[in-house]
Amino acid sequence: MKKDSNIIVYDNVFSHSLRTKLYEKVINSDYHIGWADTKIIENSDKVFMYSEWDAEKYIKSGLLSGIESKELLSKIDNRLPVKCIVNCGTFGDVYIPHSHYNQDVLLYYANLDWKVEWNGETAFYSEDIKEVILTNPYVPGRVVWFNGEVPHSIKPQAHTGPKFRFTISLFFDKDAPKMMFGGMKVE
């Protein structure tokens, strides 16, 4: 597990059977074109394939209830995500550094197979977006928990790799009240 005060990397958070189930749900999702990393008009031509999962879909997926890391569960702190997005990247996509105001993000790398030479890393930047402060390799099954206010973007995958690079992102409001989690009301 790599740690930074704003970015924590977790491996082996889910069982192999749950990772397989999540991958099947991801590849069978209904995708739309139109997700954008930024609202900057000059970048309005950069839109991506995505699927938005409602609460029922991500709860039934086992994504939250299957987390085996107590440390990651403590980061979630019994909050429910306000949004769940499945991103489907391709090698021709160009990604823009962006951030998510007042949100924590759980980023899950959903492909079951990925080689380091296929690239597709997540880059985290300094506040002024002049320096890369961390490059996290795309590792199947990996979870990255981070402060959404840290500027970040995807580095495009190589054309020699799989056609699609899948991630699931859960967005948690930092000031959200504790809610129901895993079917149980939390005090």
C-alpha positions as CSV (number, residue, x, y, z in Angstrom):
1,M,0.0,0.0,0.0
2,K,1.4,3.4,-1.1
3,K,0.4,6.4,1.0
4,D,0.4,10.1,0.6
5,S,-1.7,12.4,2.8
6,N,-4.2,12.9,-0.1
7,I,-3.7,9.6,-2.1
8,I,-3.7,6.1,-0.8
9,V,-3.3,3.0,-2.9
10,Y,-4.8,-0.4,-1.9
11,D,-4.2,-3.8,-3.5
12,N,-6.2,-7.0,-2.7
13,V,-9.3,-5.1,-1.5
14,F,-11.7,-7.5,-3.2
15,S,-11.8,-11.3,-3.6
16,H,-11.1,-12.6,-7.1
17,S,-14.7,-13.8,-7.5
18,L,-15.9,-10.3,-6.7
19,R,-13.4,-8.7,-9.1
20,T,-14.7,-11.1,-11.8
21,K,-18.3,-10.2,-11.0
22,L,-17.5,-6.4,-11.1
23,Y,-15.7,-6.9,-14.5
24,E,-18.8,-8.7,-15.9
25,K,-21.0,-5.8,-14.7
26,V,-18.7,-3.2,-16.2
27,I,-18.5,-4.8,-19.7
28,N,-22.3,-5.3,-19.7
29,S,-23.1,-1.7,-18.7
30,D,-25.0,0.7,-20.9
31,Y,-22.5,3.2,-22.1
32,H,-23.1,6.8,-23.3
33,I,-20.8,9.3,-25.0
34,G,-20.5,12.6,-23.3
35,W,-18.6,12.3,-20.0
36,A,-16.1,15.2,-19.8
37,D,-13.3,15.8,-17.4
38,T,-13.7,19.6,-17.5
39,K,-16.2,22.2,-18.4
40,I,-13.6,24.4,-20.1
41,I,-15.0,25.3,-23.5
42,E,-11.7,24.8,-25.4
43,N,-11.8,21.2,-24.3
44,S,-15.5,20.5,-25.1
45,D,-14.5,18.1,-27.9
46,K,-12.9,15.7,-25.4
47,V,-15.8,13.5,-24.3
48,F,-15.7,9.9,-23.3
49,M,-17.7,6.7,-23.0
50,Y,-19.2,6.2,-19.5
51,S,-22.0,4.5,-17.6
52,E,-23.6,6.0,-14.6
53,W,-24.7,3.4,-12.0
54,D,-27.5,4.4,-9.7
55,A,-27.5,3.4,-6.0
56,E,-29.3,0.1,-6.6
57,K,-26.8,-1.0,-9.3
58,Y,-23.6,-0.2,-7.3
59,I,-25.1,-1.7,-4.1
60,K,-26.1,-4.9,-6.0
61,S,-22.6,-5.1,-7.6
62,G,-21.0,-5.7,-4.1
63,L,-18.5,-2.9,-4.7
64,L,-19.0,-1.4,-1.2
65,S,-20.0,-4.4,0.8
66,G,-17.1,-6.5,-0.7
67,I,-14.3,-4.2,0.6
68,E,-12.0,-6.3,2.8
69,S,-9.7,-3.4,4.0
70,K,-10.7,-1.9,7.3
71,E,-8.5,1.1,6.6
72,L,-10.4,1.8,3.4
73,L,-13.7,1.3,5.1
74,S,-12.6,3.9,7.7
75,K,-11.9,6.3,4.9
76,I,-15.4,5.9,3.6
77,D,-16.6,6.5,7.1
78,N,-20.2,5.1,6.5
79,R,-20.9,7.6,3.7
80,L,-22.8,6.7,0.6
81,P,-21.5,7.8,-2.7
82,V,-23.3,10.7,-4.4
83,K,-22.3,9.4,-7.8
84,C,-20.9,6.2,-9.4
85,I,-19.3,6.5,-12.8
86,V,-17.9,3.6,-14.9
87,N,-15.3,5.0,-17.4
88,C,-14.5,3.2,-20.6
89,G,-11.2,4.6,-22.0
90,T,-9.7,3.8,-25.4
91,F,-6.2,4.4,-26.7
92,G,-7.2,7.4,-28.8
93,D,-8.7,9.4,-25.8
94,V,-7.0,12.6,-24.5
95,Y,-7.6,13.4,-20.9
96,I,-7.5,16.7,-19.2
97,P,-6.3,17.3,-15.6
98,H,-9.4,18.0,-13.4
99,S,-10.5,17.9,-9.8
100,H,-13.7,17.2,-7.8
101,Y,-14.6,20.0,-5.3
102,N,-15.2,18.9,-1.8
103,Q,-15.2,15.2,-2.7
104,D,-13.2,12.1,-1.8
105,V,-12.9,9.5,-4.7
106,L,-12.6,5.8,-4.7
107,L,-11.1,4.8,-8.0
108,Y,-11.2,1.0,-8.9
109,Y,-9.2,-0.4,-11.8
110,A,-11.7,-3.0,-13.2
111,N,-9.9,-4.8,-16.0
112,L,-8.8,-8.3,-15.0
113,D,-5.7,-8.3,-17.0
114,W,-3.3,-5.4,-17.7
115,K,0.4,-5.2,-18.4
116,V,2.5,-2.2,-17.4
117,E,3.6,-1.6,-21.0
118,W,0.0,-0.9,-21.9
119,N,0.2,2.4,-19.8
120,G,-3.1,3.9,-18.7
121,E,-1.7,5.3,-15.5
122,T,-3.5,7.8,-13.3
123,A,-1.4,11.0,-12.9
124,F,-1.8,13.3,-9.9
125,Y,-0.5,16.9,-10.2
126,S,0.6,19.8,-8.0
127,E,-2.1,22.4,-7.3
128,D,-0.8,24.6,-10.2
129,I,-0.8,21.5,-12.6
130,K,2.9,22.2,-13.4
131,E,4.4,19.0,-11.8
132,V,3.3,15.4,-11.6
133,I,3.4,14.5,-7.9
134,L,2.4,10.8,-8.3
135,T,1.9,8.5,-11.2
136,N,-0.1,5.4,-10.2
137,P,0.1,2.4,-12.6
138,Y,-3.1,0.7,-13.8
139,V,-3.0,-2.5,-11.8
140,P,-6.0,-4.8,-12.1
141,G,-8.1,-4.8,-8.9
142,R,-6.3,-1.9,-7.4
143,V,-8.2,0.8,-5.5
144,V,-7.0,4.4,-5.2
145,W,-8.6,6.5,-2.5
146,F,-7.9,10.2,-2.9
147,N,-8.9,13.7,-2.1
148,G,-10.8,14.7,-5.3
149,E,-9.4,18.3,-5.0
150,V,-6.0,17.0,-6.1
151,P,-5.8,17.6,-9.8
152,H,-5.6,14.3,-11.7
153,S,-6.0,12.7,-15.2
154,I,-5.6,9.5,-17.0
155,K,-2.6,8.8,-19.2
156,P,-3.8,7.2,-22.4
157,Q,-3.3,3.5,-22.8
158,A,-1.1,2.1,-25.6
159,H,-2.8,0.8,-28.8
160,T,-1.0,-2.5,-28.2
161,G,-3.1,-3.2,-25.1
162,P,-6.8,-4.1,-24.8
163,K,-9.3,-1.9,-26.6
164,F,-10.9,-0.7,-23.4
165,R,-9.6,0.5,-20.0
166,F,-12.3,0.3,-17.4
167,T,-12.5,2.1,-14.1
168,I,-15.3,2.6,-11.5
169,S,-15.3,5.9,-9.6
170,L,-17.3,6.5,-6.5
171,F,-17.6,10.1,-5.3
172,F,-18.2,10.9,-1.7
173,D,-19.1,14.4,-0.4
174,K,-16.6,15.2,2.4
175,D,-19.3,16.7,4.6
176,A,-21.9,14.0,3.9
177,P,-23.7,12.8,7.0
178,K,-23.3,9.1,8.0
179,M,-25.9,7.1,6.2
180,M,-26.8,3.5,5.7
181,F,-23.9,1.3,4.6
182,G,-24.0,-2.3,3.8
183,G,-27.7,-2.4,4.6
184,M,-27.3,-1.3,8.2
185,K,-28.0,2.0,9.7
186,V,-24.9,3.5,11.3
187,E,-25.1,5.7,14.4
